[in-house]
Amino acid sequence: MSKNKLRIIPLGGLGEVGKNMMVYEYGNNILVVDAGLMFPDNEMLGIDYIIPDFEYLKERKDQVRGIVITHGHMDHVGALGHVLEELNVPLYATPLTKGLIEVSLSEKGLLDKTTIKTVHAGESVKIGPFEVEFFHVCHSIPDSVGLGITCPDGLVVHTGDYKFDSTPVDGWPTDFSKLAEFAGRGVLALLADSTNADKPGWTPSEMVINDSLDKVFRSAPGRIIVASFASLVSRMQQVIDTADRYGRKVAFVGYSMKQNSKMAKKLGYLDFPSDIEVGIDEALNMKPKDVVLMATGSQGEPYSVMGRLARGTNKKFELIKDDTIVLSSHAIPGNEESVFKTINSLFRRGANVVYEPLAGGVHVSGHANQDEMKLMLNMVSPKYLIPIHGELRHLKQHAILAEETGFPADNVLVIENGHVIEFEDGELVIKDRIPGSYVFVDGSRVGEIGPSVVKEREQLSQDGVVLISLVLDSKGKLHEEPEIISRGFVFKHGEDDVIEETRQKVMEIVEKSPGDLHSQVVQSVRSFLYSKTKKRPVVLMAMSWI
């Protein structure tokens, strides 16, 4: 009898919204599902984005047989560039997802080095010992799929991001029959999306957006600027269709938006007359009431088109009187502050901003709500349920929903990144945990910035820095008075007094303290400044000798 066992290891997406990455392992064979990124929260100063810690895969790169991608959103594909620099393995993706990946990899110079195999919903492929069946699911982007993954230990259903939309924009509902077929075969485990586990009822259909857009277009006196994700192809189609009804031309603004729309039209996922689209230069010379601009920046990203418009730093064009801005997205958890700051700045510059929740229907979620999650569980009827894709509160709530349906509580496993699941004779066992932490991307540096550096940045932003410069003679005595410079450590009254007192404190320490002068000065000054100000600036010291 084979000693090989199925192991499932989440490297991302369990404990946060984003950076989704799941490992399926059987013997010496590894299948990876998705490789996404996550936006930093407001305390992660200077961090561009976060990717999963995939050191486990780097150590076993010869065992990785392939990476399967469920859909083209950045929280599922955004880390691929980093992963493919380390792993030379094929990717499997549906046509639109493949196109979006190709646009991204071409920017990073990795496209020619990567094999991307096209798959379609309804097909199956053999990847090592895994038989992977692709089934269509509705989401907020076309060509999304869930996965049926079969190995000698049984069948696992991995939903990806999904919802049950009876009137999807592309007319292609979730494949109920395939889910029922899986149930008939017997499902060992269901790994199911938990993002909206705290939202009751059913997620509204994408079609409700059409009425909301119609209302905006009917009342907007000037230009309309729609902010959305560059990968949200279905939203592009809805904006184009509405613009056509109201006699407006559409211009795509920003590199990723232009490249993705061009690719989607080429593949047939966008359908519109050629005279609807115009270039940005032509659009800016038209009457405002005849123009719609589609741009990035719905999450308040500072370097997006919308972020630059909010700050007045966009080079190509600025906001003008009667502009109407539609933020066609929900704020991703952790991005709320950035989004609301952007909205306030846009209002301040004279624009009318249409956003959730005040203007209901300009965006609907692509994730299942509670009733859909219960239906998924009942349809698939697995032996085990493993909630995925969400913060811990979402995973816990998903478990509660399962129990409400009568699902055995002992067969629901709520875990976070790094926990190793192993199946022994059809029974689930938790093994030792492996690292599943954040990997920060800061410019060109990947993983070089750790939590301690981020904490220092936060401290600098809150309390500032104090720099002490000492010049000592050959006997270790002060050659001149210490120089003290502060930045971001400001007082309305008495700043000079505090700095002078600090100088005197330093002089006393240098005169009296033998041994490690650097440590004694820094520690003493930190304590002294806190006693005086109740603030904890970063204290640095430089010494030189003459």
C-alpha positions in Angstrom: 0.0 0.0 0.0 1.2 3.5 -0.9 2.4 5.6 2.1 1.7 8.8 0.2 -0.9 11.1 1.8 -2.8 14.2 0.6 -1.5 17.3 2.4 -3.2 20.7 2.1 -1.2 23.8 3.2 -2.5 27.4 3.0 0.3 29.9 2.4 -2.0 32.9 2.0 -5.6 34.0 2.2 -6.5 32.3 5.5 -6.4 35.1 8.1 -6.6 38.0 5.7 -8.4 39.3 2.6 -5.8 38.8 -0.2 -2.5 37.1 -1.1 -4.4 33.8 -1.7 -2.2 30.8 -2.2 -3.0 27.1 -1.5 -0.7 24.1 -1.7 -1.9 20.6 -2.5 0.7 17.9 -1.9 0.7 14.2 -2.6 3.9 12.3 -2.2 6.7 14.2 -3.9 4.2 16.2 -6.1 3.0 19.7 -5.4 0.1 21.6 -7.0 -0.3 25.3 -6.3 -3.6 27.1 -6.6 -3.3 30.9 -7.1 -0.5 33.3 -6.1 -2.0 36.7 -5.1 -1.0 39.9 -3.4 -2.5 41.9 -0.6 -2.7 45.7 -0.1 -0.9 47.0 3.0 -2.9 48.5 5.8 -2.4 52.1 7.0 0.3 51.2 9.5 2.6 49.5 6.9 4.2 52.7 5.9 6.2 52.6 2.6 5.1 49.1 1.8 3.8 48.7 -1.8 2.1 45.3 -1.3 2.4 42.0 0.5 2.9 38.5 -1.0 2.7 35.0 0.6 5.8 33.5 2.2 6.4 30.7 -0.3 9.8 29.6 1.1 8.2 26.1 1.5 7.9 26.0 -2.3 11.4 27.3 -3.0 12.8 24.5 -0.8 10.8 22.0 -2.9 10.9 23.6 -6.3 11.7 20.3 -8.0 8.4 18.9 -6.7 6.1 21.6 -7.9 4.2 20.3 -11.0 2.2 23.4 -11.8 0.3 26.5 -10.7 -3.5 26.7 -11.4 -5.1 30.1 -11.4 -8.8 30.4 -10.6 -9.3 34.0 -12.0 -7.5 37.2 -12.9 -7.8 39.4 -9.8 -4.6 40.7 -8.2 -5.4 38.9 -4.9 -5.0 35.7 -6.9 -2.4 36.5 -9.5 -0.4 39.5 -8.2 2.4 37.5 -6.7 3.1 35.4 -9.8 5.9 37.6 -11.0 7.8 36.9 -7.7 6.9 33.2 -7.7 8.0 32.6 -11.3 11.4 34.2 -10.6 12.0 31.2 -8.3 9.9 28.4 -9.8 10.1 27.3 -13.4 6.7 25.6 -13.7 3.7 25.8 -16.1 0.7 27.9 -15.3 -2.9 26.8 -16.1 -5.5 29.5 -16.7 -8.7 30.2 -18.7 -8.3 32.5 -21.7 -9.2 35.9 -20.1 -7.1 35.0 -17.0 -4.2 34.0 -19.2 -4.5 37.3 -21.1 -4.4 39.3 -17.8 -1.4 37.3 -16.6 0.4 37.9 -19.9 -0.1 41.7 -19.6 1.4 41.6 -16.1 4.3 39.3 -16.9 5.3 41.2 -20.0 5.7 44.3 -17.8 8.2 42.3 -15.6 10.0 40.7 -18.6 8.9 37.2 -17.6 6.5 36.4 -20.3 9.0 34.7 -22.7 10.3 32.6 -19.8 6.8 31.3 -18.7 4.7 28.5 -20.1 0.9 29.3 -19.7 -1.4 26.5 -20.7 -5.0 27.5 -21.7 -7.8 25.6 -20.0 -11.6 26.1 -20.2 -14.4 25.5 -17.8 -15.7 22.0 -18.3 -12.2 20.6 -19.1 -9.9 18.6 -16.9 -6.1 18.2 -16.9 -3.6 15.8 -15.4 -1.0 17.6 -13.3 1.3 15.0 -11.6 -1.0 12.7 -9.6 -3.8 15.3 -9.5 -6.7 15.3 -11.9 -8.0 18.9 -12.0 -11.5 19.6 -13.3 -12.4 23.2 -14.0 -16.0 24.4 -13.5 -17.4 27.8 -14.2 -18.3 30.1 -11.3 -19.8 33.6 -11.3 -17.6 36.3 -9.9 -17.0 40.0 -10.7 -14.7 39.0 -13.5 -15.4 36.7 -16.5 -13.8 33.3 -17.0 -13.6 32.5 -13.3 -13.4 28.8 -12.3 -13.6 26.6 -9.3 -11.6 23.3 -9.1 -12.3 19.7 -8.5 -9.0 18.2 -7.5 -8.8 14.4 -7.4 -5.9 12.3 -6.2 -5.7 8.7 -4.8 -6.9 10.0 -1.4 -10.2 11.5 -2.8 -11.8 14.5 -4.3 -11.4 18.0 -3.0 -13.5 20.9 -4.3 -11.8 24.3 -4.2 -14.5 27.0 -5.0 -12.2 30.0 -5.7 -14.1 33.3 -5.5 -17.8 32.7 -6.4 -21.4 33.7 -6.1 -24.7 32.3 -7.4 -25.8 35.0 -9.9 -28.9 34.1 -11.9 -28.5 37.1 -14.3 -24.7 37.5 -14.8 -23.5 40.1 -17.2 -21.9 37.5 -19.5 -25.0 35.3 -19.3 -23.0 32.4 -17.8 -24.2 31.2 -14.4 -22.3 29.1 -11.9 -22.2 25.4 -13.0 -24.7 23.8 -10.5 -24.7 20.5 -12.4 -21.0 20.0 -11.9 -21.3 20.7 -8.1 -24.1 18.1 -7.9 -21.9 15.7 -9.9 -19.1 16.1 -7.4 -21.5 15.4 -4.5 -22.6 12.2 -6.3 -19.0 11.0 -6.4 -18.3 11.9 -2.8 -16.3 14.9 -1.7 -13.6 14.5 0.9 -13.2 18.2 1.6 -14.7 21.5 0.4 -12.5 24.6 0.6 -14.9 27.4 0.2 -14.8 31.2 -0.1 -15.6 33.0 3.2 -15.2 36.7 2.3 -18.9 37.6 2.8 -19.6 35.2 5.7 -20.9 38.0 7.8 -23.4 39.3 5.2 -26.9 37.8 5.3 -29.0 36.8 2.4 -27.9 36.7 -1.3 -25.4 38.8 -3.1 -27.1 41.1 -5.6 -26.7 40.3 -9.3 -24.1 42.3 -11.3 -27.1 43.4 -13.5 -28.3 45.8 -10.8 -25.3 48.0 -11.7 -26.8 48.7 -15.1 -29.7 50.7 -13.5 -27.3 52.6 -11.2 -25.0 53.5 -14.0 -28.1 54.6 -16.1 -29.1 56.9 -13.3 -25.6 58.5 -13.1 -25.4 59.0 -16.8 -28.8 60.5 -17.0 -28.0 63.2 -14.5 -24.3 63.9 -14.9 -23.9 67.4 -16.5 -20.3 67.0 -17.5 -17.6 64.4 -17.8 -18.0 61.0 -16.1 -14.9 59.3 -14.7 -15.4 55.7 -13.6 -12.8 54.3 -11.2 -12.5 50.5 -11.1 -9.9 47.7 -11.1 -8.1 47.3 -14.4 -9.0 43.6 -14.3 -12.8 44.2 -13.9 -13.7 43.5 -17.6 -17.4 43.0 -16.9 -17.5 46.5 -15.5 -15.8 47.9 -18.6 -18.6 46.3 -20.7 -21.3 47.8 -18.5 -19.8 51.3 -18.7 -19.4 51.0 -22.5 -23.0 49.8 -23.0 -24.3 52.7 -20.9 -22.1 55.2 -22.6 -23.4 54.0 -26.0 -27.0 54.5 -24.9 -26.3 58.1 -23.9 -24.1 58.9 -26.9 -20.9 59.3 -25.0 -17.4 58.1 -26.1 -15.2 56.1 -23.8 -11.5 56.6 -23.2 -9.4 54.1 -21.1 -6.8 55.9 -18.9 -3.7 54.4 -17.4 -1.4 51.7 -18.7 -3.0 48.7 -17.1 -6.5 49.8 -17.9 -5.6 50.4 -21.6 -3.7 47.1 -21.9 -6.3 45.0 -20.3 -9.2 46.5 -22.3 -7.2 46.0 -25.5 -6.5 42.3 -24.6 -10.1 41.7 -23.5 -11.5 43.0 -26.8 -9.0 41.0 -28.8 -10.1 37.8 -27.0 -13.8 38.7 -27.4 -14.6 39.4 -23.7 -15.4 43.1 -24.6 -17.9 43.8 -27.4 -18.5 47.3 -28.6 -18.4 49.3 -31.9 -15.0 50.6 -32.7 -16.2 54.2 -32.8 -17.2 54.1 -29.1 -13.6 54.1 -27.9 -11.4 57.2 -28.3 -7.9 58.0 -27.1 -7.4 60.2 -24.1 -6.1 63.2 -26.1 -9.2 63.2 -28.3 -11.5 62.7 -25.3 -9.9 65.8 -23.5 -10.7 67.9 -26.6 -14.4 66.9 -26.7 -17.3 68.5 -24.9 -17.3 67.1 -21.3 -20.9 65.9 -21.6 -19.8 63.6 -24.5 -17.1 61.8 -22.6 -16.6 58.9 -20.2 -13.1 58.1 -18.8 -12.3 54.7 -17.2 -9.4 54.8 -14.8 -7.7 53.0 -12.0 -7.7 54.1 -8.3 -10.9 52.9 -6.8 -8.9 51.9 -3.6 -7.3 55.3 -3.1 -3.9 54.0 -4.4 -1.7 57.1 -4.3 0.0 56.6 -7.7 -3.2 55.6 -9.6 -5.0 58.0 -11.9 -7.6 58.7 -9.2 -5.1 59.2 -6.5 -3.2 61.8 -8.6 -6.4 63.5 -9.5 -7.3 63.8 -5.8 -4.0 65.4 -5.1 -3.9 67.6 -8.2 -0.7 65.9 -9.5 -2.1 64.1 -12.6 0.0 65.2 -15.6 -2.4 64.4 -18.4 -5.5 66.2 -17.1 -7.1 67.6 -14.0 -10.6 67.7 -12.6 -12.9 70.4 -14.0 -16.3 71.8 -13.1 -19.2 69.4 -13.2 -17.0 66.2 -13.3 -18.9 63.2 -11.9 -16.6 60.5 -10.4 -18.0 56.9 -9.9 -16.0 54.7 -7.5 -17.2 51.3 -8.7 -15.9 49.1 -6.0 -16.1 48.4 -2.3 -13.1 49.4 -0.1 -10.9 46.4 0.5 -10.5 45.7 4.3 -7.6 47.8 5.5 -8.1 50.4 2.6 -11.0 52.2 4.1 -9.0 55.2 5.3 -7.2 55.7 2.0 -10.5 55.4 0.1 -12.3 58.0 2.2 -9.4 60.4 2.1 -9.4 60.2 -1.7 -13.2 60.8 -1.7 -12.8 63.8 0.5 -10.0 65.2 -1.6 -12.1 64.7 -4.8 -15.0 66.6 -3.2 -12.6 69.3 -2.1 -11.5 69.8 -5.8 -15.1 70.3 -6.9 -16.1 66.9 -8.2 -19.3 65.1 -7.5 -18.4 61.6 -6.2 -20.7 58.7 -6.4 -19.6 55.9 -4.1 -20.9 53.1 -1.9 -22.9 52.9 0.3 -24.7 56.2 -0.5 -25.2 55.5 -4.1 -26.3 51.8 -3.9 -25.7 49.7 -6.9 -22.6 51.3 -8.5 -20.8 48.2 -7.2 -21.9 44.7 -6.0 -19.7 42.1 -4.4 -18.5 39.2 -6.4 -18.6 36.9 -3.4 -21.3 34.7 -2.0 -23.4 35.9 1.0 -24.6 33.6 3.8 -27.5 31.9 2.0 -25.3 31.1 -1.0 -22.6 29.7 1.2 -25.2 27.4 2.8 -26.4 26.3 -0.6 -22.8 25.6 -1.7 -22.3 23.4 1.3 -25.6 21.5 0.9 -25.0 21.0 -2.8 -21.4 19.6 -2.5 -22.1 17.7 0.7 -18.5 17.2 1.7 -17.1 15.2 4.6 -15.0 18.2 5.7 -15.4 21.9 5.3 -12.3 24.2 5.4 -13.3 27.9 5.1 -10.8 29.9 3.0 -10.4 33.4 1.7 -11.0 35.7 4.6 -9.9 37.2 7.9 -10.3 34.9 10.9 -13.7 36.5 11.8 -14.9 35.4 8.3 -13.6 31.9 8.7 -15.2 31.6 12.1 -18.6 32.9 10.8 -18.4 30.4 7.9 -18.0 27.6 10.5 -21.1 28.9 12.4 -23.1 29.0 9.2 -22.2 25.4 8.5 -23.3 24.3 11.9 -26.6 26.1 11.4 -27.2 23.8 8.4 -26.7 20.8 10.5 -23.1 20.1 9.3 -21.1 18.3 12.0 -19.1 20.9 14.0 -16.2 18.4 14.4 -15.8 18.3 10.6 -15.3 22.0 10.1 -11.7 23.1 10.3 -10.9 26.8 10.9 -7.2 27.3 10.4 -4.8 30.1 9.3 -1.8 30.3 7.0 0.9 27.7 7.6 -1.2 25.0 9.2 -0.6 21.6 7.5 -3.6 19.4 6.9 -3.0 15.7 6.3 -5.5 13.0 5.4 -4.9 9.6 6.9 -7.4 6.9 5.6 -9.9 9.6 4.9 -9.6 11.2 8.3 -8.3 14.8 8.7 -5.2 15.4 10.9 -3.5 18.7 11.8 0.3 18.5 11.6 3.0 21.0 12.6 2.7 24.6 11.4 5.1 26.0 8.8 5.9 29.8 8.4 3.0 31.6 6.7 3.8 35.2 7.4 3.8 38.4 5.4 6.5 39.1 2.8 6.7 42.9 2.3 7.5 44.3 -1.1 9.0 47.8 -0.8 10.1 49.1 -4.2 12.6 46.6 -5.7 13.2 44.9 -2.3 11.2 41.7 -1.6 11.3 40.3 1.9 14.1 42.6 3.0 11.8 44.8 5.1 10.5 43.0 8.2 7.9 43.9 10.8 10.6 45.6 13.0 11.4 48.1 10.2 7.7 48.7 9.6 7.3 49.3 13.3 10.2 51.8 13.3 8.6 53.6 10.4 5.4 53.9 12.3 7.2 55.2 15.4 9.0 57.8 13.2 5.7 58.9 11.7 4.2 59.3 15.2 7.0 60.7 17.4 9.8 61.8 15.0 13.5 61.4 15.4 16.2 63.0 17.6 19.8 62.9 16.4 22.7 63.4 18.8 26.2 64.2 17.4 29.2 63.9 19.7 32.8 65.0 18.9 35.3 63.5 21.4 39.0 64.0 22.0 41.6 61.3 22.4 40.7 60.9 26.1 37.1 60.4 25.4 36.1 63.8 26.6 33.8 66.2 24.8 35.7 68.4 22.3 32.6 70.6 21.9 29.0 70.8 23.0 26.8 68.0 21.6 24.8 68.9 18.5 21.1 67.9 18.8 18.9 67.9 15.7 15.2 66.9 15.8 12.8 66.2 13.0 9.1 65.5 13.5 9.5 66.0 17.2 7.7 69.3 17.6 6.5 71.3 20.6 4.2 74.3 20.5 5.9 75.7 23.6 9.3 75.2 25.1 11.0 73.2 22.3 14.3 75.0 22.7 14.2 74.4 26.5 13.7 70.6 26.0 16.5 70.5 23.4 18.8 72.4 25.7 17.9 70.2 28.7 18.7 67.2 26.5 22.0 68.7 25.6 22.9 69.2 29.3 21.8 65.6 30.0 24.1 64.2 27.3 27.0 66.2 28.6 26.5 64.9 32.1 26.4 61.3 30.9 29.6 61.7 28.8 31.4 63.2 31.8 30.4 60.5 34.3 29.7 57.3 32.3 32.5 54.8 31.5 31.9 51.8 29.2 29.4 51.7 26.4 28.8 55.4 25.9 26.5 54.9 22.9 24.0 52.7 24.7 24.0 54.8 27.8 23.4 58.1 26.0 20.6 56.6 23.8 18.8 54.9 26.6 19.0 57.8 29.0 17.9 60.4 26.4 14.9 58.2 25.5 13.8 58.0 29.1 14.4 61.7 29.6 12.4 62.8 26.6 9.5 60.5 27.5 9.5 62.0 31.1 9.3 65.5 29.6 7.0 64.9 26.6 5.3 61.5 26.9 6.6 60.9 23.4 9.0 58.2 22.2 11.0 59.6 19.3 13.6 57.4 17.6 16.9 58.4 19.2 20.1 58.1 17.1 23.6 59.0 18.0 26.8 59.6 15.9 30.3 59.8 17.5 33.5 61.1 16.0 37.0 61.6 17.4 39.7 64.1 16.8 
